[in-house]
Each structure stands twice: as C-alpha cells, then as structure tokens.
C-alpha cells in the first residue's frame, strides 16, 4: 500500500499546475491583461476570456501546449449579425497573419496560434485594445 501511495504522489507532483500557471501568466503581464472578464482553470487546462469588446464579441486564450497558445475571437450566439462580425475578424486576421494561420471553428468563432508567451501578450493587447 505504501508503494501505491508513492506512485500516486509521484504522479500528482509531475502534473502541470494549471491554476498557478494561468495566475502567473496574468501577474507577469498585468497591464496587458487589465481587461479580463473571466479566468477559468481546471486540472486539465485553463482559459482567459476578455471583457466584452462590444456587440457580444470576446477574445479567449486557451492553455499552451507544444504548439503554443490558442487565441479565439468569438461572438455570443444571441448577437445579431454575429456571422458577419466573425467574417470581418477572419478576413482581417488572414491579412495580418496569413491565410494558413487562421482557422474558422464555427459560424461564431475564429482562432489562431501564438507560439510564444510574448506573441500571445502582443496579440491580446492588439485585439482587446489594451
């Protein structure tokens, strides 16, 4: 039983601490993340959601992995003209980042990857107007 407890403890210590990870990211870049609406973290990941940018539009950042951070621009489902808003964001992002760098996830959101924390902070500030 002692060896089983040791295995469980060892496994738990090797896991990412998503709660601290997202808090530390925000604290390192307090000025850039001044317009956060929601921060959510679980044992399997984290995300940051901006305050509304108007017309039900939000910027979401999802936990980093080997490829970087996923940044998503989305419009709430009850927003009139939401598809057109996302169409405009998609076109602007493709002009800015390149055609292959932007993914349309649904009629209400579009996303792209940031490979580094520095690029993430820069793009967050550009998109949210900080």
N, CA and C of each residue as an Amber inpcrd file, in Angstrom:
protein
   390
   0.8260000  -1.1880000   0.0000000   0.0000000   0.0000000   0.0000000
   0.8710000   1.2530000   0.0000000   2.0040000   1.2090000   0.6930000
   2.8990000   2.3610000   0.7330000   3.4320000   2.6800000  -0.6560000
   3.7710000   1.6400000  -1.4400000   4.2990000   1.8940000  -2.7800000
   3.2210000   2.4660000  -3.6980000   1.9640000   2.0640000  -3.5070000
   0.8710000   2.6290000  -4.2930000   0.7090000   4.1150000  -3.9780000
   0.7630000   4.4740000  -2.7060000   0.6670000   5.8840000  -2.3070000
   1.8180000   6.6820000  -2.9090000   3.0110000   6.0900000  -2.9220000
   4.1760000   6.7530000  -3.5150000   3.9890000   6.9990000  -5.0030000
   3.4030000   6.0280000  -5.7080000   3.1340000   6.1950000  -7.1380000
   2.1260000   7.3120000  -7.3870000   1.0830000   7.3560000  -6.5790000
   0.0570000   8.3960000  -6.7310000   0.6560000   9.7630000  -6.4530000
   1.4300000   9.8860000  -5.3910000   2.0700000  11.1600000  -5.0450000
   3.0180000  11.5970000  -6.1480000   3.8130000  10.6730000  -6.6620000
   4.7540000  10.9850000  -7.7370000   4.0120000  11.4710000  -8.9820000
   2.9260000  10.7940000  -9.3340000   2.1270000  11.1870000 -10.4930000
   1.5670000  12.5980000 -10.3070000   1.0110000  12.8790000  -9.1460000
   0.4220000  14.1860000  -8.8880000   1.4610000  15.2990000  -8.9460000
   2.6510000  15.0500000  -8.4590000   3.7070000  16.0620000  -8.4610000
   4.2040000  16.3810000  -9.8660000   4.0690000  15.4300000 -10.7930000
   4.5290000  15.6260000 -12.1660000   3.5290000  16.3700000 -13.0440000
   2.2980000  16.5450000 -12.5850000   1.2650000  17.1910000 -13.3790000
   1.4430000  18.7120000 -13.3960000   0.9980000  19.3220000 -14.4820000
   1.0070000  20.7840000 -14.5670000   0.0350000  21.3400000 -13.5400000
   0.4220000  22.4390000 -12.9280000  -0.4890000  23.1150000 -12.0140000
  -1.1190000  24.2700000 -12.7840000  -2.2410000  23.9780000 -13.4230000
  -2.8960000  24.9520000 -14.2930000  -3.3600000  26.1890000 -13.5420000
  -3.7330000  26.0330000 -12.2960000  -4.2260000  27.1660000 -11.5110000
  -3.1060000  28.1950000 -11.3150000  -1.9320000  27.7230000 -10.9150000
  -0.7980000  28.6300000 -10.7360000  -0.2940000  29.1530000 -12.0730000
  -0.3020000  28.3040000 -13.0910000   0.2250000  28.6830000 -14.4000000
  -0.5200000  29.8860000 -14.9730000  -1.8450000  29.8480000 -14.9610000
  -2.6170000  30.9570000 -15.5160000  -2.4790000  32.2020000 -14.6410000
  -2.4400000  32.0220000 -13.3230000  -2.2780000  33.1730000 -12.4230000
  -0.9220000  33.8390000 -12.6400000   0.1190000  33.0440000 -12.7860000
   1.4480000  33.6050000 -13.0030000   1.5420000  34.3370000 -14.3390000
   0.9130000  33.7960000 -15.3830000   0.8920000  34.4620000 -16.6890000
   0.2520000  35.8420000 -16.5650000  -0.8840000  35.9000000 -15.9030000
  -1.5950000  37.1760000 -15.7450000  -0.7720000  38.1480000 -14.9080000
  -0.1720000  37.6750000 -13.8400000   0.6310000  38.5520000 -12.9810000
   1.8740000  39.0760000 -13.6930000   2.4750000  38.2570000 -14.5580000
   3.6490000  38.7160000 -15.3210000   3.2860000  39.8350000 -16.2990000
   2.0410000  39.8620000 -16.7370000   1.6210000  40.8190000 -17.7730000
   0.3490000  41.5460000 -17.3250000   0.3810000  42.0930000 -16.1340000
  -0.8130000  42.7080000 -15.5410000  -1.4030000  43.8080000 -16.4080000
  -0.5680000  44.6610000 -16.9640000  -1.0850000  45.7810000 -17.7680000
  -1.7740000  45.2780000 -19.0350000  -1.2060000  44.2770000 -19.6600000
  -1.7900000  43.7410000 -20.8920000  -3.0990000  43.0160000 -20.6430000
  -3.2240000  42.3720000 -19.4840000  -4.4290000  41.6100000 -19.1680000
  -5.3610000  42.3790000 -18.2430000  -5.3830000  43.6870000 -18.3540000
  -6.2140000  44.5250000 -17.4900000  -7.7040000  44.3810000 -17.7920000
  -8.0540000  43.8400000 -18.9410000  -9.4630000  43.7710000 -19.3420000
 -10.0160000  42.3430000 -19.3530000  -9.5830000  41.5470000 -18.3910000
 -10.0720000  40.1680000 -18.2780000 -11.4820000  40.1750000 -17.7040000
 -12.3400000  39.3680000 -18.3050000 -13.6850000  39.1950000 -17.7780000
 -13.7910000  37.9510000 -16.9250000 -13.2020000  36.8410000 -17.3970000
 -13.2910000  35.5580000 -16.6990000 -11.9720000  34.8110000 -16.8440000
 -11.5490000  34.1640000 -15.7600000 -10.4270000  33.2250000 -15.8030000
 -10.9570000  31.9110000 -15.2830000 -10.6950000  30.8560000 -16.0100000
 -11.1750000  29.5400000 -15.6180000 -10.0290000  28.5530000 -15.6910000
  -9.8330000  27.7740000 -14.6290000  -8.8110000  26.7360000 -14.6690000
  -9.3300000  25.4810000 -14.0000000  -8.9230000  24.3650000 -14.5630000
  -9.2430000  23.0610000 -14.0030000  -7.9490000  22.2760000 -13.9540000
  -8.0200000  21.0300000 -13.5580000  -6.8140000  20.2110000 -13.5520000
  -6.3750000  19.8460000 -14.9680000  -7.2580000  20.0120000 -15.9420000
  -6.9000000  19.6390000 -17.3070000  -6.5800000  20.8290000 -18.2090000
  -6.7750000  22.0550000 -17.7570000  -6.4650000  23.2020000 -18.6040000
  -6.9440000  24.5070000 -18.0160000  -6.7340000  25.5930000 -18.7890000
  -7.1830000  26.9080000 -18.3530000  -7.5630000  27.7400000 -19.5570000
  -8.3330000  28.8110000 -19.2900000  -8.6440000  29.7780000 -20.3380000
  -8.8660000  31.1430000 -19.7090000  -8.6320000  32.1680000 -20.5080000
  -8.8500000  33.5580000 -20.1300000  -9.8330000  34.1350000 -21.1450000
 -10.8470000  34.8280000 -20.6610000 -11.8420000  35.4540000 -21.5390000
 -11.8270000  36.9510000 -21.2730000 -11.7860000  37.7290000 -22.3330000
 -11.7890000  39.1850000 -22.1940000 -13.1540000  39.6800000 -21.7640000
 -13.2000000  40.9160000 -21.2910000 -14.4820000  41.5930000 -21.1410000
 -15.0360000  41.7840000 -22.5410000 -16.3110000  42.0410000 -22.6460000
 -16.9240000  42.2160000 -23.9570000 -16.2530000  43.3560000 -24.7070000
 -15.9720000  43.1090000 -25.9750000 -15.3910000  44.1350000 -26.8340000
 -16.4840000  44.8960000 -27.5710000 -17.7090000  44.6900000 -27.1480000
 -18.8540000  45.3170000 -27.8100000 -19.4880000  44.3400000 -28.7750000
 -20.7760000  44.4550000 -28.9480000 -21.5470000  43.5920000 -29.8470000
 -21.3470000  42.1180000 -29.5470000 -21.1810000  41.7750000 -28.2510000
 -21.0820000  40.3800000 -27.8450000 -19.8330000  39.6720000 -28.3050000
 -18.7640000  40.4170000 -28.5370000 -17.5160000  39.8470000 -29.0340000
 -16.5160000  39.6960000 -27.8930000 -15.8470000  38.5400000 -27.8700000
 -14.8730000  38.2410000 -26.8180000 -13.6100000  37.6380000 -27.4230000
 -12.4930000  37.8000000 -26.7090000 -11.2480000  37.1200000 -27.0560000
 -11.0020000  36.0850000 -25.9660000 -10.7360000  34.8620000 -26.3730000
 -10.4440000  33.7730000 -25.4430000  -9.0290000  33.2700000 -25.7010000
  -8.3160000  32.9420000 -24.6340000  -6.9970000  32.3260000 -24.7440000
  -7.0670000  30.9850000 -24.0360000  -6.5700000  29.9520000 -24.7020000
  -6.5750000  28.6200000 -24.1290000  -5.1570000  28.1610000 -23.8290000
  -5.0440000  27.2790000 -22.8650000  -3.7830000  26.7800000 -22.3340000
  -2.7730000  26.4350000 -23.4120000  -1.5260000  26.7190000 -23.1060000
  -0.4270000  26.4090000 -24.0110000  -0.2090000  24.9010000 -24.0980000
   0.2420000  24.4650000 -25.2530000   0.7330000  23.1020000 -25.4090000
   2.0010000  23.1860000 -26.2510000   2.3760000  22.1050000 -26.8900000
   3.6240000  22.1080000 -27.6650000   3.6240000  23.1660000 -28.7650000
   2.4510000  23.4790000 -29.2890000   2.3390000  24.4220000 -30.3940000
   2.1720000  25.8690000 -29.9500000   1.8770000  26.0990000 -28.7030000
   1.6740000  27.4550000 -28.2090000   0.3100000  27.6390000 -27.5800000
  -0.2030000  28.8490000 -27.6980000  -1.4970000  29.2200000 -27.1120000
  -2.5200000  29.3750000 -28.2320000  -3.7330000  28.9040000 -28.0010000
  -4.7960000  29.1100000 -28.9830000  -5.5690000  30.3600000 -28.5870000
  -5.6600000  31.2930000 -29.5060000  -6.4170000  32.5290000 -29.3040000
  -7.6480000  32.4490000 -30.1840000  -8.7950000  32.7110000 -29.5930000
 -10.0600000  32.5920000 -30.3090000 -10.8410000  33.8890000 -30.1700000
 -11.4000000  34.3590000 -31.2640000 -12.2920000  35.5130000 -31.2400000
 -13.6790000  34.9760000 -31.5400000 -14.5930000  35.2260000 -30.6150000
 -15.9290000  34.6810000 -30.7640000 -17.0060000  35.7050000 -30.4870000
 -18.1890000  35.4170000 -31.0080000 -19.3600000  36.2660000 -30.8240000
 -20.4380000  35.4120000 -30.1640000 -21.1080000  35.9610000 -29.1660000
 -22.1490000  35.2080000 -28.4700000 -23.2660000  34.8060000 -29.4320000
 -23.9140000  33.7280000 -29.1220000 -24.9400000  33.1650000 -30.0030000
 -26.1470000  34.0790000 -30.2020000 -26.4440000  34.9090000 -29.2140000
 -27.6330000  35.7550000 -29.3240000 -27.3420000  37.1080000 -29.9790000
 -26.1390000  37.3100000 -30.4700000 -25.7700000  38.5810000 -31.0850000
 -26.2190000  38.6140000 -32.5470000 -27.0570000  39.5870000 -32.8920000
 -27.4690000  39.7490000 -34.2830000 -26.2610000  40.1180000 -35.1300000
 -26.1760000  39.5440000 -36.3130000 -25.0700000  39.8490000 -37.2140000
 -23.7520000  39.2360000 -36.7840000 -23.8200000  38.2500000 -35.8900000
 -22.5960000  37.6310000 -35.3750000 -21.7310000  37.0010000 -36.4510000
 -22.3660000  36.3550000 -37.4270000 -21.5960000  35.7310000 -38.5040000
 -20.7960000  36.7660000 -39.2890000 -21.4050000  37.9060000 -39.5530000
 -20.7290000  38.9600000 -40.2980000 -19.5630000  39.5470000 -39.4980000
 -19.7480000  39.6570000 -38.1890000 -18.6700000  40.1650000 -37.3340000
 -17.4780000  39.2150000 -37.3960000 -17.7480000  37.9140000 -37.2660000
 -16.6730000  36.9220000 -37.3090000 -16.0550000  36.8780000 -38.7010000
 -16.8610000  37.0380000 -39.7570000 -16.3180000  37.1010000 -41.1200000
 -15.2870000  38.2260000 -41.2370000 -15.6120000  39.3850000 -40.6650000
 -14.7110000  40.5320000 -40.7280000 -13.4220000  40.2530000 -39.9480000
 -13.5400000  39.6650000 -38.7500000 -12.3430000  39.3010000 -37.9830000
 -11.4920000  38.2940000 -38.7460000 -12.1420000  37.3020000 -39.3370000
 -11.4060000  36.2740000 -40.0840000 -10.6220000  36.8930000 -41.2360000
 -11.2640000  37.7680000 -41.9980000 -10.5820000  38.4150000 -43.1240000
  -9.4080000  39.2610000 -42.6380000  -9.6120000  40.0170000 -41.5680000
  -8.5360000  40.8640000 -41.0270000  -7.3690000  40.0260000 -40.5220000
  -7.6880000  38.9470000 -39.8070000  -6.6250000  38.0870000 -39.2760000
  -5.8520000  37.3970000 -40.3910000  -6.5430000  36.9690000 -41.4380000
  -5.8560000  36.3330000 -42.5640000  -4.9310000  37.3180000 -43.2650000
  -5.3560000  38.5780000 -43.3820000  -4.4840000  39.6030000 -43.9600000
  -3.2550000  39.8360000 -43.0870000  -3.4770000  39.8450000 -41.7750000
  -2.4150000  40.1350000 -40.8200000  -1.4690000  38.9550000 -40.6090000
  -2.0260000  37.7550000 -40.4580000  -1.2290000  36.5830000 -40.0700000
  -0.9370000  35.6170000 -41.2120000  -1.7160000  35.6740000 -42.2690000
  -1.5610000  34.7320000 -43.3700000  -2.7410000  33.7790000 -43.4310000
  -3.0650000  33.3680000 -44.6200000  -4.2270000  32.5190000 -44.8880000
  -4.2000000  31.2130000 -44.0920000  -3.0370000  30.5770000 -44.0290000
  -2.9280000  29.2710000 -43.3840000  -2.8680000  29.3310000 -41.8630000
  -2.7270000  30.5090000 -41.2920000  -2.5590000  30.6490000 -39.8460000
  -3.8700000  30.7980000 -39.0830000  -4.9680000  30.9950000 -39.7950000
  -6.2570000  31.2920000 -39.1720000  -7.2360000  30.1580000 -39.4630000
  -7.9680000  29.7300000 -38.4280000  -8.9440000  28.6430000 -38.5800000
 -10.3290000  29.1380000 -38.2120000 -11.2900000  28.8220000 -39.0430000
 -12.6890000  29.1250000 -38.7310000 -13.2410000  27.9210000 -38.0010000
 -13.5790000  28.0840000 -36.7330000 -14.0460000  26.9640000 -35.9120000
 -15.5300000  26.7020000 -36.0850000 -16.2940000  27.7670000 -36.2520000
 -17.7420000  27.6560000 -36.4250000 -18.2180000  28.9640000 -37.0340000
 -19.5220000  29.1330000 -37.1230000 -20.0410000  30.3890000 -37.6510000
 -19.8300000  31.5250000 -36.6710000 -19.4960000  31.2060000 -35.4130000
 -19.3910000  32.2290000 -34.3720000 -17.9860000  32.4580000 -33.8370000
 -16.9690000  31.7290000 -34.3280000 -15.6230000  31.9970000 -33.8240000
 -14.5340000  31.5950000 -34.8150000 -13.4080000  32.2600000 -34.6470000
 -12.2370000  32.0610000 -35.4860000 -11.0200000  32.0510000 -34.5490000
  -9.9850000  31.2700000 -34.8920000  -8.8500000  31.1880000 -33.9720000
  -7.5190000  31.1470000 -34.7100000  -6.4600000  31.3770000 -33.9370000
  -5.0970000  31.2590000 -34.4470000  -4.1870000  30.8890000 -33.2880000
  -2.9610000  30.4760000 -33.6060000  -1.9810000  30.0500000 -32.5980000
  -0.9390000  31.1320000 -32.3710000  -0.5280000  31.2650000 -31.1380000
   0.6260000  32.0870000 -30.7820000   1.6760000  31.1330000 -30.2280000
   2.8360000  31.1100000 -30.8460000   3.8580000  30.1390000 -30.4520000
   4.5690000  30.5040000 -29.1560000   4.5660000  31.7820000 -28.7980000
   5.2710000  32.2030000 -27.5840000   4.3680000  33.0440000 -26.6990000
   4.7450000  33.1420000 -25.4450000   4.0030000  33.9750000 -24.4990000
   4.0640000  35.4410000 -24.9080000   5.2120000  35.8790000 -25.3940000
   5.3680000  37.2720000 -25.8090000   4.4260000  37.6120000 -26.9590000
   4.3230000  36.7160000 -27.9350000   3.4190000  36.9410000 -29.0610000
   1.9650000  36.9260000 -28.5890000   1.6380000  36.0280000 -27.6740000
   0.2950000  35.9830000 -27.1120000  -0.0740000  37.3170000 -26.4770000
   0.8080000  37.8580000 -25.6460000   0.5310000  39.1200000 -24.9520000
   0.3630000  40.2530000 -25.9700000   1.2020000  40.2590000 -26.9880000
   1.1180000  41.2880000 -28.0380000  -0.2280000  41.2020000 -28.7730000
  -0.6360000  40.0000000 -29.1770000  -1.8850000  39.8400000 -29.9140000
  -3.0940000  40.1230000 -29.0330000  -3.0340000  39.7180000 -27.7570000
  -4.1300000  40.0250000 -26.8240000  -4.3320000  41.5410000 -26.7490000
  -3.2220000  42.2760000 -26.5890000  -3.3100000  43.7290000 -26.4880000
  -3.8710000  44.3350000 -27.7740000  -3.4320000  43.8480000 -28.9250000
  -3.9360000  44.3710000 -30.1920000  -5.4420000  44.1010000 -30.3480000
  -5.8730000  42.9070000 -29.9910000  -7.2790000  42.5320000 -30.1790000
  -8.2120000  43.1680000 -29.1700000  -7.7410000  43.3750000 -27.9450000
  -8.6200000  43.8850000 -26.8940000  -8.4580000  45.3740000 -26.6780000
  -7.4900000  45.9880000 -27.3320000  -7.3210000  47.4390000 -27.2300000
  -6.6610000  47.9200000 -25.9680000  -5.8910000  47.0460000 -25.3100000
  -5.1930000  47.4510000 -24.0860000  -3.9600000  48.2420000 -24.4450000
